[in-house]
Amino acid sequence: MLAERRRVWLVWHPRAALHASTALPAVLLVLGALFAILKPVFLSQENLISIVHQVAIIGIMAFGMTFVVMTGGIDLSIGPVLAVAGVLAAEVLDKTADSVALATAAAIALSGAIGLVNGVLVARLKLPPIVVTLATLSIVRGGALLMAGPDLHLIRGPRAFLFIGSGTVAGLPFSVLLFLVGAAFFTFLQYRTRFGLSVTAVGDNERAAHLSGLTVARVKTIAYILCSCCAGLAGLIQSSQVHTATATYGMGIELDVIAAVVLGGTSLAGGSGAIPLTIAGVMLIGIIDNGLGLLNVPIEMQLIAKGSIIIGALAITNRDLVLEH
């Protein structure tokens, strides 16, 4: 049944899939060429690695967000989850004689618990995702402030923890390797597992998915848990990268994450999306940030550009939805 629904989905969504898979790479090439002409250093090996390094945190969060959006939901609480994961890790390191395993496990467990709450409220109680995650955004941010206050908390070690965000393997930052491993894992999860096919079915037609035997609430809840765990991992990477943790980290980061997911062609209406295209969307955000930075464009103009990109991406998505129906 799932295979049949997958076949039907591909038949009814050819324009959306074709548009995203052809337009986005073209935009990447055009922007890359433009920045390379204006700043030849853009194509240097160091700068290209730097681009991936800069977007690794956003990219890891975007993997989880893709599944949530594909179910027809959204998670606005990922910024505070990133912050509280870093704060909790710092607290555990301080109180357990630098136990990296406990700090990492505690941060990911708390993040997953927040995702579980979001999933239950959205999937079981049928509350609007945007309202639920706005509420948890406020609750989690407040909890992080209660836990650690607004001040920076220095993380001086151990080296094993700092390696997560600052270490290198074969000349590549470890965070880049985590991003690449995450890309492979979530691509496999989407295309080679029952859960991945279920996410597409639930987002495409929730009632049909239920009638075909899928436990819709469970699929949605797992998607929210994955999304929050990705945010928690991102929090560990950031805190170990900058050697500090604070409750105010991650403010506004959901803008970049959602922009990357939507630019990758994931429909905000659900049912349509692809991890490889999300990766392309993440790289587009990275290229824009890096290119504008090399050109010394003021930060306020960069923020305006990102907002404009989201509006343009939404316009494209809406057009595809009209064509689909």
C-alpha positions as CSV (number, residue, x, y, z in Angstrom):
1,M,0.0,0.0,0.0
2,L,2.8,2.4,0.9
3,A,4.6,1.7,-2.3
4,E,1.4,2.3,-4.3
5,R,0.8,5.6,-2.5
6,R,4.4,6.6,-3.2
7,R,3.9,5.9,-6.9
8,V,0.7,7.9,-6.9
9,W,2.4,10.8,-5.2
10,L,5.1,10.9,-7.9
11,V,2.4,10.9,-10.6
12,W,0.5,13.8,-9.0
13,H,3.5,16.0,-8.1
14,P,5.8,16.0,-11.2
15,R,5.8,19.8,-11.6
16,A,6.8,20.5,-8.0
17,A,9.5,17.9,-7.9
18,L,10.9,18.8,-11.3
19,H,10.9,22.5,-10.6
20,A,12.8,22.2,-7.3
21,S,15.3,19.7,-8.6
22,T,16.2,21.8,-11.6
23,A,15.8,25.4,-10.5
24,L,17.7,25.2,-7.2
25,P,20.9,23.8,-8.6
26,A,20.8,26.5,-11.3
27,V,20.4,29.2,-8.7
28,L,23.4,27.7,-6.8
29,L,25.5,27.8,-9.9
30,V,24.5,31.3,-10.9
31,L,25.1,32.7,-7.4
32,G,28.4,30.8,-7.1
33,A,29.6,32.2,-10.4
34,L,28.6,35.7,-9.5
35,F,30.4,35.7,-6.2
36,A,33.4,34.1,-7.8
37,I,33.6,36.9,-10.4
38,L,33.2,39.6,-7.8
39,K,35.5,37.8,-5.3
40,P,37.8,35.2,-6.8
41,V,38.7,34.0,-3.3
42,F,35.2,32.6,-3.1
43,L,36.3,29.5,-4.9
44,S,39.3,28.8,-2.8
45,Q,39.4,25.4,-1.0
46,E,39.5,27.1,2.4
47,N,36.5,29.2,1.7
48,L,34.4,26.3,0.3
49,I,35.1,24.3,3.4
50,S,34.3,27.4,5.5
51,I,30.9,27.6,3.8
52,V,30.0,24.0,4.8
53,H,31.5,24.6,8.2
54,Q,29.3,27.7,8.7
55,V,26.1,26.0,7.7
56,A,26.7,22.7,9.5
57,I,24.5,23.7,12.5
58,I,21.7,25.0,10.3
59,G,21.9,22.0,8.1
60,I,21.7,19.5,10.9
61,M,18.6,21.3,12.2
62,A,17.1,21.5,8.7
63,F,17.2,17.7,8.4
64,G,14.8,17.3,11.3
65,M,12.7,20.3,10.2
66,T,12.2,18.7,6.8
67,F,10.3,15.8,8.2
68,V,8.2,18.0,10.4
69,V,7.2,20.3,7.5
70,M,6.5,17.2,5.3
71,T,3.9,16.1,7.8
72,G,2.2,19.5,7.5
73,G,3.6,20.9,10.7
74,I,6.3,23.4,11.8
75,D,8.6,23.7,14.8
76,L,9.5,27.2,15.9
77,S,11.0,26.1,19.2
78,I,14.3,24.8,17.8
79,G,16.3,27.9,18.7
80,P,15.6,27.6,22.4
81,V,16.2,23.9,22.2
82,L,19.6,24.6,20.8
83,A,20.3,27.0,23.7
84,V,19.0,24.7,26.5
85,A,21.0,21.8,25.1
86,G,24.2,23.7,25.3
87,V,23.4,25.1,28.8
88,L,22.5,21.7,30.1
89,A,25.7,20.2,28.7
90,A,27.8,22.9,30.4
91,E,26.0,22.3,33.7
92,V,26.5,18.6,33.5
93,L,30.2,19.0,32.6
94,D,30.6,21.3,35.6
95,K,28.9,18.9,38.0
96,T,30.2,15.5,36.9
97,A,33.9,16.1,36.5
98,D,33.8,16.7,32.8
99,S,31.8,13.6,31.8
100,V,31.3,14.1,28.1
101,A,29.0,11.0,27.7
102,L,26.6,12.2,30.4
103,A,26.6,15.8,29.1
104,T,25.9,14.7,25.6
105,A,23.2,12.1,26.6
106,A,21.5,14.6,28.9
107,A,21.4,17.3,26.2
108,I,20.0,15.0,23.6
109,A,17.5,13.4,26.0
110,L,16.1,16.8,27.1
111,S,15.8,17.9,23.5
112,G,14.0,14.7,22.6
113,A,11.6,15.2,25.5
114,I,10.8,18.7,24.3
115,G,10.1,17.2,20.8
116,L,7.9,14.5,22.4
117,V,5.8,17.2,24.1
118,N,5.4,19.1,20.8
119,G,4.5,15.9,19.0
120,V,1.9,14.9,21.6
121,L,0.3,18.3,21.6
122,V,0.1,18.5,17.8
123,A,-0.6,14.9,16.9
124,R,-2.7,13.7,19.9
125,L,-4.5,16.8,21.0
126,K,-4.8,18.2,17.4
127,L,-3.5,21.7,18.4
128,P,-2.1,24.0,15.7
129,P,1.7,23.4,15.3
130,I,2.6,27.0,15.0
131,V,0.8,27.9,18.2
132,V,2.2,24.9,20.1
133,T,5.8,25.5,19.1
134,L,5.5,29.3,19.7
135,A,4.4,28.4,23.2
136,T,7.2,25.9,23.8
137,L,9.6,28.4,22.3
138,S,8.7,30.7,25.2
139,I,8.7,28.0,27.8
140,V,12.0,26.5,26.8
141,R,13.7,29.9,26.5
142,G,12.4,30.8,30.0
143,G,13.5,27.4,31.4
144,A,17.0,28.0,30.0
145,L,17.1,31.4,31.6
146,L,16.0,30.0,34.9
147,M,18.7,27.3,34.6
148,A,21.6,29.5,33.7
149,G,20.6,33.1,33.6
150,P,21.4,35.4,30.6
151,D,25.2,35.3,31.2
152,L,27.8,33.4,29.2
153,H,29.1,30.2,30.8
154,L,32.7,29.3,29.8
155,I,33.4,25.7,28.7
156,R,37.1,25.1,29.2
157,G,37.1,21.4,28.6
158,P,37.4,18.6,28.4
159,R,39.1,18.3,25.0
160,A,36.8,15.5,23.9
161,F,33.8,17.8,24.2
162,L,35.5,20.8,22.6
163,F,36.5,18.4,19.7
164,I,32.8,18.2,18.7
165,G,32.7,21.7,17.4
166,S,36.4,22.6,17.1
167,G,38.2,19.4,16.1
168,T,39.3,18.3,12.7
169,V,39.6,14.9,11.0
170,A,41.7,14.6,7.8
171,G,41.7,18.3,7.5
172,L,37.9,18.7,7.7
173,P,36.1,20.2,10.7
174,F,34.4,17.5,12.7
175,S,31.1,19.4,12.5
176,V,31.3,19.2,8.7
177,L,31.7,15.4,9.0
178,L,28.7,15.3,11.4
179,F,26.7,17.3,8.8
180,L,27.7,14.8,6.0
181,V,26.9,11.8,8.2
182,G,23.5,13.4,9.1
183,A,22.8,14.0,5.4
184,A,23.5,10.3,4.5
185,F,21.4,9.1,7.5
186,F,18.4,11.2,6.9
187,T,18.4,10.5,3.1
188,F,18.4,6.8,3.9
189,L,15.7,7.4,6.5
190,Q,13.5,9.1,4.0
191,Y,13.9,6.8,1.0
192,R,14.7,3.4,2.5
193,T,12.6,3.1,5.6
194,R,8.9,2.7,6.3
195,F,9.0,5.8,8.5
196,G,10.3,7.9,5.6
197,L,7.5,6.8,3.3
198,S,5.0,7.2,6.1
199,V,6.0,10.8,6.5
200,T,5.2,11.5,2.9
201,A,1.9,9.7,3.0
202,V,0.8,11.5,6.2
203,G,1.6,14.9,4.8
204,D,0.1,14.2,1.4
205,N,-3.2,12.9,2.7
206,E,-3.6,12.3,6.4
207,R,-7.0,10.6,6.2
208,A,-5.9,8.2,3.4
209,A,-2.7,7.4,5.4
210,H,-4.9,6.5,8.4
211,L,-7.2,4.4,6.4
212,S,-4.2,2.5,4.9
213,G,-3.2,1.5,8.4
214,L,-0.6,4.1,9.4
215,T,-0.5,5.4,12.9
216,V,-0.6,9.0,12.0
217,A,0.0,10.4,15.5
218,R,3.0,8.2,16.0
219,V,4.6,9.3,12.7
220,K,4.1,13.0,13.5
221,T,5.4,12.6,17.1
222,I,8.6,10.9,15.9
223,A,9.1,13.7,13.4
224,Y,9.0,16.3,16.2
225,I,11.3,14.2,18.4
226,L,13.8,13.9,15.5
227,C,13.6,17.7,14.9
228,S,14.3,18.5,18.5
229,C,17.1,16.0,18.8
230,C,18.7,17.6,15.7
231,A,18.4,21.0,17.5
232,G,20.0,19.5,20.6
233,L,22.9,18.2,18.6
234,A,23.3,21.6,17.0
235,G,23.4,23.1,20.5
236,L,26.3,20.7,21.5
237,I,28.2,21.7,18.3
238,Q,27.7,25.4,18.9
239,S,28.6,25.4,22.6
240,S,31.8,23.3,21.9
241,Q,32.6,25.5,19.0
242,V,32.6,28.8,20.8
243,H,33.5,27.3,24.2
244,T,30.5,29.0,25.8
245,A,26.9,28.3,26.6
246,T,24.1,30.8,27.2
247,A,20.3,30.7,27.3
248,T,20.1,33.4,24.6
249,Y,21.9,31.4,21.8
250,G,19.8,30.4,18.8
251,M,17.6,33.4,18.7
252,G,16.3,33.7,15.1
253,I,18.1,30.7,13.9
254,E,14.7,29.1,12.9
255,L,14.6,31.7,10.1
256,D,17.6,30.2,8.4
257,V,16.5,26.6,9.0
258,I,12.9,27.1,7.6
259,A,14.3,29.2,4.7
260,A,16.6,26.3,3.8
261,V,13.8,23.7,4.0
262,V,11.4,25.8,1.9
263,L,14.1,26.7,-0.6
264,G,14.7,23.0,-1.0
265,G,11.1,22.6,-2.3
266,T,9.5,21.2,0.8
267,S,5.9,22.2,0.7
268,L,4.5,24.0,3.8
269,A,1.3,22.2,3.1
270,G,3.0,18.9,3.7
271,G,3.5,15.7,1.6
272,S,6.4,17.0,-0.6
273,G,10.0,17.3,0.3
274,A,13.5,15.7,-0.1
275,I,16.5,15.7,2.1
276,P,18.9,16.1,-0.9
277,L,17.1,19.3,-1.9
278,T,17.1,20.5,1.7
279,I,20.9,20.2,1.6
280,A,20.9,22.3,-1.6
281,G,18.7,24.9,0.2
282,V,21.2,24.9,3.2
283,M,24.1,25.4,0.8
284,L,22.2,28.3,-0.9
285,I,21.8,30.0,2.5
286,G,25.6,29.4,3.1
287,I,26.6,30.8,-0.2
288,I,24.5,33.9,0.3
289,D,25.9,34.5,3.8
290,N,29.4,33.9,2.7
291,G,29.2,35.8,-0.5
292,L,27.6,38.8,1.1
293,G,30.2,38.7,3.9
294,L,33.1,38.7,1.4
295,L,31.5,41.7,-0.3
296,N,31.2,43.4,3.1
297,V,27.4,43.9,2.8
298,P,26.0,45.3,6.1
299,I,24.4,42.7,8.4
300,E,21.0,44.4,8.2
301,M,20.9,44.1,4.4
302,Q,21.8,40.4,4.8
303,L,18.8,39.9,7.1
304,I,16.5,41.7,4.6
305,A,17.9,39.4,1.8
306,K,17.1,36.3,3.8
307,G,13.5,37.5,4.4
308,S,13.1,38.3,0.8
309,I,14.3,34.8,-0.1
310,I,11.7,33.2,2.1
311,I,8.9,35.2,0.5
312,G,10.1,34.3,-2.9
313,A,10.3,30.6,-2.0
314,L,6.8,30.7,-0.5
315,A,5.5,32.2,-3.8
316,I,7.1,29.4,-5.8
317,T,5.6,26.8,-3.4
318,N,2.1,28.3,-3.7
319,R,2.4,28.3,-7.4
320,D,3.3,24.6,-7.4
321,L,0.4,23.8,-5.1
322,V,-2.0,25.5,-7.6
323,L,-0.5,23.5,-10.5
324,E,-0.8,20.3,-8.4
325,H,-4.5,20.7,-7.8
